[in-house]
Amino acid sequence: MRYIDLFQSGKLRERVREAYARLRSCDLCPHDCRVDRISGATGFCRAGLRPKIASATIHRGEEPPISGDRGSGTIFFSWCTLRCRFCQNFPISQMGNGEELTTSGLAERMLKLQKLGAHNINLVTPGHYLPQILAALLLAIPRGFSLPLLWNSNGYEKEDILALLDGIVDIYLPDMKYSDEEPAVRYSSAPGYRDINRAAIREMFRQAGHLSLDDDGIARRGLIIRHLVLPDRAAGSRETLRWIAENLGTETHISLMNQFFPAYEAAKTPGLQRKITDREYAETVEALDEYGLENGWIQE
């Protein structure tokens, strides 16, 4: 793993220091709350100093090269930098269900998942705990940790923060949620989402490139983009797929999801009060073909 070289050179420890320094006036995400999380203050995401997780378990329901035959070592982090009104994991992301850990405790979870045979460590909604994750990695490496790290995020992230992960994260699994400002703000409280997201995706691609697999078909490095189709074309799916093809290339792997249903506050939110139709999803699948995006997965 590339992060072992960073550990041995001392650069990983430097990244940890740099990341923690940003918690003094937290600017880890685009909300730029500037609260002192070292002293216990919380901002938009409501995360404190210690990492908080809802679970750390073997997950077999991810995309095939991530779950493989042994499963993905998935750590679900509590809280979120978005307020998606349709979040299916709202008890974790919006209510903060979970337990606080020390960074040593987080390292223990990573090592346990490795011992259980996981193909990778799948960090779900991790951005607001980036410093703590790097610190846990620093503690885990001397104890034999060596799995690929997967950054499974909502895609609302800053380029300069993602740069701290260069040479550390092997696989990026971000969302591309919206191609227009109005639904991003109305449904997820995410001003500037499109441009911020696209810049973040470019940085992830710069670091990891297109998806590469080992001889057993397991992801070793690269980018997979997830896109959830929303009712009434609210996600701007065609525009997002066109942008991917033109800016990242038609080789890009895309996971096109049709699992939207009115969870959490969606049932009382105009525009989100129903499932997507078969036709809405089929139109988006047709757009994949139109833009030559052949790599990835669709859901029947």
C-alpha positions, -999 to 999 in steps of 0.1 A, spaced: 0 0 0 12 35 -8 4 48 26 30 25 41 57 45 22 42 77 36 43 62 71 79 51 68 90 85 54 73 104 82 49 122 58 18 105 71 25 119 106 29 153 90 -5 149 73 -20 140 106 -6 172 122 -19 193 92 -53 178 93 -57 183 131 -46 219 128 -76 225 106 -100 214 134 -90 245 154 -111 265 130 -128 237 111 -129 241 74 -129 204 64 -160 207 43 -175 235 21 -197 248 49 -165 264 65 -181 266 99 -147 277 115 -156 263 149 -129 250 173 -136 213 173 -105 207 194 -122 225 222 -155 206 217 -174 231 195 -196 216 168 -207 231 135 -231 221 106 -221 184 107 -225 183 145 -194 161 148 -171 167 177 -134 159 183 -137 121 187 -147 99 158 -182 85 162 -193 54 143 -226 35 140 -211 2 130 -179 -16 118 -188 -48 100 -184 -69 69 -207 -57 42 -215 -78 12 -239 -55 -6 -216 -31 -23 -206 -31 -60 -191 -65 -70 -154 -55 -71 -157 -39 -36 -176 -66 -18 -160 -95 -37 -164 -129 -20 -152 -119 14 -170 -86 19 -160 -50 24 -149 -39 59 -174 -11 63 -172 16 89 -203 39 91 -195 72 105 -221 92 124 -233 127 113 -229 142 78 -220 173 60 -253 172 41 -289 174 53 -305 152 26 -342 151 32 -344 117 16 -315 100 34 -321 63 39 -295 62 67 -309 92 86 -306 76 121 -269 77 115 -264 108 93 -290 131 109 -297 118 144 -261 108 151 -267 73 163 -234 56 172 -206 54 197 -177 77 202 -142 62 199 -107 72 205 -85 71 174 -69 40 190 -104 25 191 -109 33 155 -76 16 146 -87 -15 165 -119 -17 144 -98 -14 112 -75 -42 124 -104 -64 134 -120 -61 100 -87 -70 84 -85 -101 106 -120 -111 95 -108 -112 59 -123 -80 44 -111 -70 10 -108 -33 20 -117 -8 46 -148 11 34 -151 45 51 -187 56 48 -194 94 51 -159 100 64 -150 136 54 -158 153 87 -135 128 105 -106 130 81 -80 139 108 -91 112 131 -90 86 103 -55 96 94 -45 93 131 -61 59 133 -42 48 102 -9 60 118 -16 38 148 -28 7 128 1 5 103 28 -6 129 4 -33 140 2 -48 105 -26 -30 88 -23 -32 50 -57 -32 34 -68 -8 6 -87 22 19 -120 31 2 -134 67 6 -172 63 3 -185 99 4 -213 123 -5 -190 141 -29 -194 175 -11 -157 180 -5 -129 205 -9 -100 199 -32 -73 210 -8 -87 187 19 -88 158 -4 -52 165 -12 -44 153 23 -55 118 12 -32 117 -19 -12 84 -16 -34 72 13 -68 64 -2 -67 37 -29 -104 37 -40 -128 66 -42 -165 59 -42 -182 94 -43 -217 105 -51 -225 129 -78 -260 140 -66 -270 171 -85 -262 191 -116 -283 222 -106 -281 245 -76 -318 247 -66 -324 210 -58 -290 208 -41 -300 235 -17 -336 225 -13 -331 188 -8 -296 186 8 -287 221 22 -256 220 -1 -250 254 -17 -226 252 -46 -228 214 -48 -224 210 -85 -192 230 -89 -177 218 -56 -186 182 -64 -171 183 -99 -138 198 -86 -137 171 -59 -143 144 -85 -115 157 -106 -91 156 -76 -101 121 -68 -96 110 -104 -62 127 -104 -51 107 -74 -66 73 -82 -74 72 -120 -98 48 -136 -108 16 -117 -82 -12 -117 -88 -47 -105 -66 -76 -94 -67 -110 -109 -97 -120 -89 -117 -90 -100 -113 -71 -67 -108 -33 -68 -73 -23 -59 -73 14 -70 -94 39 -89 -127 58 -90 -163 46 -90 -190 72 -92 -224 66 -77 -255 85 -90 -290 82 -75 -318 89 -99 -344 112 -83 -381 118 -92 -389 143 -119 -353 144 -131 -344 165 -100 -308 151 -99 -301 163 -135 -289 128 -143 -283 133 -180 -262 164 -175 -241 146 -148 -235 117 -171 -226 139 -200 -201 158 -178 -185 125 -167 -180 113 -202 -166 146 -214 -143 153 -185 -132 119 -171 -137 97 -201 -161 70 -212 -140 44 -193 -153 57 -160 -171 32 -138 -206 44 -127 -230 28 -103 -264 40 -114 -289 36 -85 -327 33 -87 -333 27 -50 -349 61 -42 -380 60 -20 -394 87 2 -374 80 34 -369 104 63 -384 138 54 -390 131 17 -427 120 23 -435 156 33 -412 173 7 -428 183 -26 -409 167 -54 -397 137 -33 -430 122 -22 -429 91 -45 -406 64 -58 -390 70 -92 -408 53 -121 -394 26 -143 -394 51 -171 -374 76 -152 -347 51 -145 -348 37 -181 -342 72 -194 -311 75 -174 -299 41 -185 -304 52 -221 -282 83 -213 -254 60 -202 -255 44 -237 -259 77 -254 -227 91 -238 -207 58 -243 -205 50 -206 -203 12 -206 -184 5 -174 -202 0 -142 -235 -13 -128 -272 -7 -131 -299 -19 -108 -328 -40 -122 
